[in-house]
C-alpha cells in the first residue's frame, strides 16, 4: 500500500499544479477547502473532522462523510494520469504497461459542484494560467474573421455578449450552437485522424475503415474528404457549414466557438463504469453496487449503451473555476442523466490533435481489434467495483434511498 499511497500523492500534486488554479487548504490536510465542502463533505477547518486520529486527507478517511463508488479499471493508452484527480473523483495508478494504465478510481457522485457555479461580469480579462485555452489549435481553428462572424450571428439572434456574465454566455451560446447546427448521425470518423505537419490526415492502416464509414455519409452528403473534415472535425468549418457529428465532434465545435468569444475551454474524455458489451462486467456492477437506486441507474444506462462507447465533453473556465459542460448542460455531473450512468475521467486535452487517439483507440475501433486484455468492444475493462456509505454520511442530504438496500456503513 505504501507504493500506491505515494503514487496517489504524486498524481494529486501534479493535478493541482496543471489541472486547476491553486486552491486554499485551510487545515493543511492535503484537501482543498472547495473539495472538502463540495466533494468530501468534511470540515475544511479541521484536519481530522471526526476526531478519530486519522486526517481527512487519508485515501479511505476522505470517504467517510459521503457515498462513493470505487472501481479498478484498465484503460488503453492514451490515459493522462496527471489529470484524473478532479472535483468528482480520486484516482491512483495500480500498474501500467506500454499498452494500458490500471487505475483505482473513487467516484463522488453526490457532490455539489454544480451549485457553486457563479457568473463573472469581467470575464474578458482572463488569468495568465488559463490563456492557453483561448488559443486556436489544429481542430479548434478559430481566427479573427470567425470571431467577428460569430459575434454578428449572435447579435442577429439577440445574444449580446457584453451584457452577459461568463456563465450566461456559455449557457446561451452552447444552446444556440446546438440549435443552429445539423447533427450528422451516420458517421464517426474523428478517431481515424492524425495530424502530421499540422493538417488532418487518415491514420495509416485506417484508410479502408474511413472509406467505409465515410461512404455511409456520402449517400446523403456528397463531400470530398477535406469537405467532410470541414463538416465533422474542424471547428471553423463546422460553424460555417452549420453541422456537427458525435460528442467528440461537438466538443471541438464548442471549444472553437467559445474560445473565439473569449471563454477558456478544453476537452475531457471519459468512459462509463464498465464495458457494456461484456456480460461479465455488467454482472459485476449488478452484484457489487449495494444501493438499489444507484444500481438500477447504472444498469439502465449500461443497457442503453451499444458497442464502442466513450464521451467527450468540455470544461469551461467560468466564475474563475473550471466547470463541466456537456453539450449545453453547464455543471454536468459524473452520475445519472447525461453521464452514461457514471463517468470516469481519463484524459483532458486542449485540442483533439493533442489526444493522439487514432494510433490506439482509432485502430481498435476501425479494425475491430481484440486482445487478451480488452476482449470486447471497448478499450477499457473494469475488474472490480464496490460502493460505500461513509460512517458519517448524511443520506438525507444526498437523497440516497436506504430502504431495501443491501448497503452497510463502513
C-alpha positions in Angstrom: 0.0 0.0 0.0 2.9 2.4 0.5 3.6 2.3 -3.2 0.0 3.2 -4.1 -0.2 5.9 -1.5 2.9 7.6 -2.8 1.7 7.3 -6.4 -1.7 8.8 -5.4 0.1 11.7 -3.6 2.3 12.3 -6.7 -0.6 12.3 -9.1 -2.7 14.6 -6.8 0.2 17.0 -6.6 0.6 17.1 -10.4 -3.1 17.5 -10.9 -3.2 20.5 -8.5 -0.5 22.3 -10.5 -1.7 21.6 -14.0 -5.4 20.9 -13.8 -6.7 23.9 -11.9 -5.7 27.1 -10.2 -4.2 26.5 -6.7 -7.0 26.2 -4.1 -6.8 27.2 -0.4 -6.3 24.4 2.1 -7.0 26.0 5.5 -6.4 22.9 7.7 -3.3 21.6 5.7 -4.7 18.1 5.3 -3.9 18.0 1.6 -7.5 18.5 0.5 -8.6 21.9 -0.8 -11.3 23.8 1.0 -13.5 23.6 -2.1 -13.3 19.8 -2.3 -13.8 19.3 1.4 -17.1 21.3 1.2 -18.4 20.1 -2.1 -16.9 16.7 -2.7 -15.9 15.1 0.6 -18.3 17.0 2.9 -15.6 17.2 5.6 -14.7 20.3 7.6 -12.1 22.5 5.8 -11.0 24.0 9.1 -10.3 20.6 10.8 -7.5 18.2 9.7 -9.4 15.4 11.3 -13.2 16.1 11.0 -14.4 13.1 13.1 -11.5 13.2 15.6 -10.5 9.6 15.2 -6.8 10.3 14.8 -6.7 9.9 11.0 -6.5 13.0 8.9 -9.2 13.7 6.3 -6.6 13.5 3.6 -6.1 9.8 4.1 -7.3 7.8 1.0 -10.0 6.0 2.9 -10.8 8.7 5.5 -12.0 11.2 2.9 -14.8 8.8 2.0 -16.4 8.8 5.5 -18.9 11.7 5.0 -20.3 10.7 1.7 -21.4 7.9 -0.6 -18.7 6.7 -3.0 -18.2 4.1 -5.8 -14.8 2.6 -6.2 -13.7 0.8 -9.4 -10.5 -0.7 -10.7 -10.2 -0.2 -14.4 -7.6 -0.9 -17.1 -7.6 1.8 -19.8 -5.8 1.6 -23.2 -3.4 4.4 -23.7 -3.5 7.3 -24.0 -4.6 7.9 -20.5 -3.4 11.1 -18.8 -2.7 10.2 -15.2 -1.8 13.9 -14.4 -5.5 14.9 -14.7 -7.5 12.0 -13.3 -7.9 13.6 -9.9 -10.5 16.3 -10.1 -13.6 17.6 -8.2 -15.5 14.4 -9.0 -13.1 11.6 -8.5 -9.9 10.5 -6.9 -7.6 8.1 -8.8 -4.2 6.4 -8.4 -2.2 4.1 -10.6 -2.0 0.5 -9.6 0.0 -0.7 -12.5 0.9 0.2 -16.1 2.4 -1.2 -19.2 3.2 0.3 -22.6 -0.3 -0.5 -23.7 -2.5 0.4 -20.8 -2.9 2.0 -17.4 -4.6 0.3 -14.4 -6.4 2.8 -12.2 -8.1 2.6 -8.8 -10.8 5.3 -9.1 -13.1 6.5 -6.3 -16.1 8.5 -7.6 -18.1 11.0 -5.6 -21.5 11.0 -7.4 -23.4 13.2 -4.9 -21.0 16.2 -5.0 -22.4 19.7 -5.0 -20.0 21.2 -7.6 -22.8 22.4 -9.9 -24.3 24.5 -7.1 -21.1 26.6 -6.9 -21.1 28.0 -10.5 -21.3 31.7 -10.4 -21.0 34.1 -13.3 -18.4 36.9 -13.6 -19.2 40.1 -15.5 -15.5 40.9 -16.0 -14.6 37.8 -17.9 -13.0 39.5 -20.9 -9.7 39.6 -19.0 -8.6 36.0 -18.1 -5.8 34.9 -15.7 -2.5 34.1 -17.3 -2.8 30.4 -16.3 -5.8 29.8 -18.5 -5.0 31.9 -21.5 -3.5 28.8 -23.3 -7.1 27.6 -23.5 -8.1 30.6 -25.6 -5.6 29.9 -28.4 -6.6 28.3 -31.7 -5.5 24.7 -32.4 -5.4 22.4 -35.4 -9.0 21.3 -35.0 -10.2 24.3 -32.8 -9.1 26.6 -35.7 -10.7 29.9 -35.0 -9.4 33.2 -36.3 -10.4 36.9 -36.2 -12.8 36.6 -39.1 -14.6 33.7 -37.4 -14.7 35.6 -34.1 -16.3 38.6 -36.0 -18.8 36.4 -37.8 -19.8 34.6 -34.6 -20.5 37.8 -32.8 -22.5 39.2 -35.7 -24.5 35.9 -35.9 -25.1 36.0 -32.1 -26.3 39.6 -32.2 -28.6 38.9 -35.1 -30.3 36.4 -32.7 -30.3 39.0 -29.9 -27.4 37.5 -27.9 -25.2 40.4 -26.8 -22.1 39.1 -25.1 -21.2 42.4 -23.5 -24.4 42.2 -21.4 -23.8 38.6 -20.2 -21.7 37.1 -17.4 -19.4 34.3 -18.5 -21.9 31.7 -17.1 -24.7 33.3 -19.1 -22.6 33.5 -22.2 -21.7 29.8 -22.0 -25.2 28.7 -21.4 -26.7 30.8 -24.2 -24.0 30.2 -26.8 -23.9 26.5 -26.3 -27.6 26.2 -26.6 -27.6 28.4 -29.6 -24.9 26.3 -31.3 -26.9 23.1 -30.7 -30.0 24.6 -32.3 -28.0 26.2 -35.2 -26.2 23.1 -36.4 -27.4 19.9 -38.1 -26.4 16.6 -36.5 -24.6 14.2 -38.8 -25.7 10.9 -37.4 -24.4 8.4 -39.9 -20.6 8.6 -39.4 -18.0 8.7 -36.7 -14.5 9.4 -38.1 -12.9 11.7 -35.6 -10.8 8.8 -34.1 -9.4 7.9 -37.6 -7.5 11.1 -38.0 -4.0 12.2 -37.0 -2.2 15.5 -37.7 1.2 15.3 -39.3 2.6 18.7 -40.2 -0.5 20.3 -38.5 -3.0 19.0 -41.0 -5.6 16.3 -40.6 -5.0 13.0 -42.4 -6.3 9.5 -42.2 -4.1 7.4 -39.9 -2.1 4.8 -41.8 -3.9 1.5 -41.8 -7.3 3.1 -41.3 -7.9 4.1 -44.9 -10.4 1.4 -45.7 -12.2 1.8 -42.4 -12.6 5.5 -43.0 -13.8 5.0 -46.6 -16.4 2.5 -45.3 -17.6 5.0 -42.6 -17.4 7.9 -44.9 -19.4 6.0 -47.5 -22.4 5.9 -45.2 -22.4 9.6 -45.1 -21.7 10.1 -48.8 -25.2 8.9 -49.9 -26.6 12.0 -48.3 -23.8 14.5 -48.4 -21.5 14.3 -51.4 -18.3 15.8 -50.0 -14.6 15.3 -50.6 -12.6 14.0 -47.6 -11.4 17.5 -46.9 -15.0 18.7 -47.2 -16.0 16.0 -44.7 -13.3 17.3 -42.3 -14.9 20.7 -42.5 -18.3 19.3 -41.6 -17.3 17.0 -38.7 -13.8 17.6 -37.5 -12.7 21.2 -37.8 -14.4 23.8 -35.7 -14.3 26.7 -38.1 -15.8 24.6 -40.9 -18.5 23.2 -38.6 -19.6 26.7 -37.7 -19.9 27.9 -41.3 -21.4 24.6 -42.5 -23.8 24.5 -39.5 -23.1 20.8 -38.9 -21.5 18.6 -36.2 -21.1 14.9 -35.6 -20.7 12.8 -32.5 -19.9 14.1 -29.0 -16.2 14.4 -29.9 -17.1 16.5 -33.0 -19.4 18.7 -30.9 -16.8 19.2 -28.2 -14.4 20.5 -30.9 -17.1 22.7 -32.4 -18.0 24.1 -29.0 -14.3 24.7 -27.9 -13.7 26.6 -31.1 -16.6 29.0 -30.8 -16.3 29.5 -27.0 -12.5 30.3 -27.3 -13.3 32.7 -30.2 -15.6 34.7 -27.9 -13.1 34.7 -25.0 -14.1 31.7 -22.8 -11.2 29.4 -21.9 -12.3 25.9 -23.0 -10.8 22.5 -23.1 -12.0 18.9 -23.8 -12.4 15.9 -21.4 -12.6 12.3 -22.4 -14.5 9.9 -20.1 -15.7 6.3 -20.0 -18.7 4.6 -18.4 -18.4 2.4 -15.3 -17.9 -0.7 -17.4 -17.7 -2.0 -21.0 -21.4 -2.7 -21.7 -20.5 -5.2 -24.4 -19.1 -7.6 -21.8 -21.8 -9.5 -19.8 -19.3 -10.2 -17.0 -18.7 -6.5 -16.4 -22.5 -5.9 -16.3 -22.9 -8.7 -13.8 -20.1 -7.2 -11.7 -21.9 -3.9 -11.4 -25.2 -5.8 -10.7 -23.7 -7.9 -7.9 -21.5 -5.3 -6.2 -23.4 -2.0 -6.1 -25.4 -2.3 -2.9 -27.6 0.7 -3.1 -30.8 -0.1 -5.0 -31.4 3.2 -6.6 -27.8 3.7 -7.8 -27.5 0.1 -9.0 -30.6 0.5 -11.2 -29.4 3.8 -12.6 -26.1 2.3 -13.6 -27.7 -0.9 -15.1 -30.3 1.1 -17.0 -27.6 3.3 -18.5 -25.4 0.3 -19.5 -28.3 -1.4 -21.1 -28.7 1.6 -23.5 -25.0 1.7 -24.5 -24.1 -0.1 -27.6 -20.7 -1.2 -28.9 -17.8 1.2 -28.7 -18.6 3.9 -26.1 -17.0 6.9 -24.6 -18.0 10.5 -24.0 -16.0 13.7 -25.0 -17.3 16.9 -23.5 -16.0 20.2 -22.3 -14.7 22.2 -19.4 -15.1 25.9 -19.4 -13.4 28.5 -17.1 -16.4 30.2 -15.6 -16.5 32.3 -12.4 -12.8 31.8 -12.1 -13.2 28.0 -11.9 -13.1 25.1 -14.3 -16.7 23.8 -14.8 -18.0 20.8 -16.7 -20.1 21.4 -19.8 -21.7 18.6 -21.7 -23.4 19.9 -24.9 -25.4 22.8 -23.4 -25.6 21.5 -19.8 -23.3 23.5 -17.6 -22.4 21.7 -14.3 -22.8 18.2 -15.8 -22.3 15.7 -13.0 -20.5 12.3 -13.4 -23.6 10.4 -12.3 -27.1 10.0 -13.6 -28.7 11.7 -16.6 -26.3 12.7 -19.3 -23.4 10.7 -17.7 -23.9 7.2 -19.1 -24.7 6.2 -15.6 -21.3 7.0 -14.1 -18.4 8.6 -16.0 -14.7 8.1 -15.2 -12.4 11.0 -16.4 -9.3 9.6 -18.2 -8.0 12.5 -20.3 -8.0 16.2 -20.8 -6.7 18.0 -23.9 -6.6 21.5 -25.4 -7.1 20.3 -29.0 -8.3 16.9 -30.4 -4.9 16.7 -32.2 -3.2 16.6 -28.8 -5.1 13.4 -27.8 -3.4 11.0 -30.2 -6.4 8.7 -30.2 -6.0 7.3 -33.7 -2.9 5.3 -33.0 -4.6 3.2 -30.4 -8.3 3.8 -29.9 -8.9 4.6 -33.5 -7.1 1.4 -34.8 -9.0 -0.7 -32.3 -12.4 0.8 -33.3 -11.7 0.9 -37.1 -10.3 -2.6 -37.4 -12.4 -4.2 -34.7 -9.4 -5.3 -32.8 -9.5 -7.5 -29.7 -6.7 -8.8 -27.4 -6.1 -10.7 -24.2 -6.8 -7.7 -22.0 -9.5 -5.9 -23.9 -11.6 -8.8 -25.3 -14.8 -6.9 -26.0 -15.8 -3.8 -27.9 -14.1 -1.1 -25.8 -10.5 -0.1 -24.9 -11.2 -0.4 -21.2 -12.1 -3.2 -18.8 -13.5 -2.8 -15.2 -12.2 -5.6 -12.9 -13.5 -4.5 -9.5 -16.5 -2.5 -8.3 -17.7 -1.6 -4.8 -19.8 1.2 -3.2 -19.6 2.5 0.3 -21.8 4.6 2.5 -19.5 6.6 4.7 -19.8 6.1 8.5 -20.8 9.8 8.9 -22.8 10.2 5.6 -25.9 12.3 5.7 -28.1 10.2 3.5 -31.0 12.7 3.6 -28.8 15.5 2.2 -27.8 13.3 -0.7 -31.2 11.8 -1.3 -29.8 8.3 -1.1 -32.6 5.7 -0.6 -31.6 3.2 2.0 -34.9 1.3 2.2 -34.4 -2.2 0.8 -30.7 -1.5 0.1 -28.0 -4.1 0.9 -25.7 -1.3 1.9 -23.9 -1.3 5.2 -22.0 1.7 6.7 -18.2 1.3 6.9 
